[in-house]
Amino acid sequence: MVNITRTAVPALLSAAVGTTLVCAVPAAAAPGPAPAPASSCAAGDLDLAVGTPDPGAGQLYVPLGFTNIGDRSCTLLGHPGVSVLNADRQRIGSPADREGTASGPVTLAPGRSATAVLHTTNGPIGGPCLARGTFLAVYPPASKDEVLVKAPFQICSDRFTVGPLTA
């Protein structure tokens, strides 16, 4: 295999055509430091809060807010993991299924927030309700660290989903 370098190409072309070839290559600008991309938000960089439930047409939607309490920007992408826990911190039912598609990463500057929406039915519509939980165990995207949020959440009709994080 023959390796042809950038400086060898004009010489090869000149030899092939029998004429002199002059090439001007613009000087590359000196690379400056690229801004550091925001890293994934760690559980310790986030304050989580449960918003006001929005009931309607037999459904219950509950916003789950993620606020960056760190001192630098960080990024969240996708869905958090969410489970309902009792007072003894034992899981009630299955973790939330992921619903919807993330439209892209959400970068949170310090003090800024993103929201994921929890969904269940508003009572036993088509199935029973499980015991009311005391906490939500939340795993931010790309994190294996659990954040406990005090919330009296109840899964009903075997429906428990979480949407992607949005700004």
N, C-alpha and C positions, 0 to 999 in steps of 0.2 A: 504494500500500500504506500502511496506517495503522499506526503504531507506538503501542501502548498501554503506558504505563509502569505500574509497580506503584502509584504514587500516583494515577494517573488512573482506575484501576478502581473504587474506592469512589465517586468523583464520578459516573462513568458509571452505576453501579448505582443511586445515589440519584436521579439524574435520571430513570432509566427507571422506577422504582417510585414516585417522589414522596415518599419518606420519607428520613429521615436515617439513614445507616449509619455505625456506629462500628466501626473495626477496631483490634484490638490486635495488634501485631506484636512478638514477643519480641525483645529485643536479642540480637544474636549475641555469643557469647563471643569475647573477643579471641583471635585465632588464635595459638597458641604454635608454636614451631619443631617441625616434624614430624621424627621421627627419619629420618636419611638411610638410604635403602635400601642394603643391602649390594651392592656392585658385583660384577661377574663376577670370578672369581679369575683373575689373570694367571699365566702360566707361572712367573714369578719368585717368586710367592707360595706356590708348591706344592713339596713334596718328594714324589717318587714312589718307591714301593717295590713290588717284586714279592713276593707272599706265597707260601706253601707250596702247591704244586700238589695238587689233589684228584682222583686218578684213580678211575674206577669204571665198570664195564660198558662198557669200550672207549672211554670219553670222558675228556677231561682238562680240568679247570676250574682256572684260575689267577687268584687275586685280584690286582688292581692297585690299590694304595692311594694316595690323594691326601691329603696332610696340609698344612693351612694353616700356613706358617711366617712369614706376615706378621704385622703388628701390629694388624690390624683384621679384622673379619668379611668374608667374601666368599662369593659364590654360584656354584654349578655347576648347570647344567641340561642334561640329555640324556646323550649318549654322547661319550666321547673318541674321537679318531681314533688308530688304532694300526697301525703297520707293523713288520715284522720286518726287521732290517738285518744284513748280514754285518760282518766286522771292518773292511772298507773303507767301511762305512756306505752300502752299496748295498742297495736294497730286494730282499728275497726274496719272491716271490709278490705277491699283491694285498693291499691294506690290509684290515683286519678289516671285515666287514659288520656293520652295527648290528642287534642282535637285541633285541626287547622294546621296551616303551614307558616313557618316563620318567614317574614318578608326580607329578613337580613339582620345583621347585628345591630344592637341598640347600644350606643356609647353613652355612658352616664358621666357627666362632669360631676365634681363634688357637689352634693346637695340636690342633684337632679334625680328624677324617678322614672321608673317604667312600671307597667302593670300587666299582669296575667289575670285572666278571668276564670274562676271556678264555676262549674255548672252542675246542678242536680235538679231533680223535680221538687216542686214546692208542696211536699206531702206525698202520701202513698198513692200515686197515680200510676196504676198498672203494676204495682208491686209494693211490698212493705218498706218501711223505713228502718234503718239500723239504729242502734243506740246512739244518742247524741254524744259527740266527742267533746273533749275539753281543750285539745290542742290540735294544731296542724303541724305536721313535720314537713318542712319545706327544704328541698335541695335545689339551690340555684343551678342553672345550666352549667355544665362542665365542672361541677363540684360534687364531692362525696361527703361534704360536711353538712350536717343537719342543722337547721335553724328552727327552734320551737316558737310557735306563735299561739298565744292563748286565743281560742276561738271556739264558741259553742256550735260547731258545724255538724249537720246531720245528713247522711247520704240516704236518699230515697229512690225507690223504684229501680235499684241496681244501675243508677246513672250517676257517674262521677267523672267529670272531665276537667282538663285544664287547657286553656288556650296558650298560644305563644306570647312571649313578652313583646310589648309594643311601647313606644315612647308616648 
